[in-house]
Amino acid sequence: MSAIGDAVLYLNDPLNWTRTNGLLDRLVEHITISAVATGVAAAIALPLAIWFGHTGRGGAFTIALSNVSRAVPTLALLIVFAVTPIGFGNRATTIALALFAIPPILTNAYVGFREVDRDIVESAGAMGMSPLQVIARVELPLAVPAIMVGLRTAAVQVVATATLAALVGGGGLGAPIVLAFAQQNDGLALAAGFLVAALALLTEVLLVLAARLVTPGPAARRLPRRLRLRTETV
């Protein structure tokens, strides 16, 4: 039987899903690692991007961080963590993936804030808005599309890369892939790889839908009405 046929049979066997450390356990573990890593990255990157974008500072740092992230692979970080107190396992993978996810979130959010029309920002300040009000009511709504692109890019990359957890004693859907290679089981490897690809695709679709929900129409419509009237007359 072909590897594709073996993969279909493996995925259609309920025991392979429900047994201990089966596909369902590994899927939940994979989602947990990915969600925590992306959440931690967003919690670090978004405040920095908002501040840098609002003040116009940190552009060089953002570009440098983005370039460095492309040069340092996640697997290299995992190897470094292995000889530190962080050690092996899911914790090391989550930290490495969070570091991996910070640059795309930071870069896209920063660009989104910097692309906001400076005339609008200045008009908001002239109306008496505080810096926090300008950020929350003017810049952030206009930057939401770029922010969501960064979150979507980071989340999909993290889901795909989380398979590396199995190489350092962690779990997730990488575990059955590593097992399949050890057993030369092409069907199992294909089945687990299909689940990773499907999860990455589902993540992409869900975040595209989320982006549409938080940006229901042209971003300018979400500006305070008085500010829109003022900028339209400029």
Secondary structure, 3 states (H helix, E strand, C coil): CCHHHHHHHHHCCHHHHHCCCCHHHHHHHHHHHHHHHHHHHHHHHHHHHHHHHHHCCCHHHHHHHHHHHHHCCHHHHHHHHHCCCCCCCHHHHHHHHHHHHHHHHHHHHHHHHHCCCHHHHHHHHHCCCCHHHHHHHHHHHHHHHHHHHHHHHHHHHHHHHHHHHHHHCCCCCHHHHHHHHHHCCHHHHHHHHHHHHHHHHHHHHHHHHHHHHHCCCCHHHHCCHHHHHHHHCC
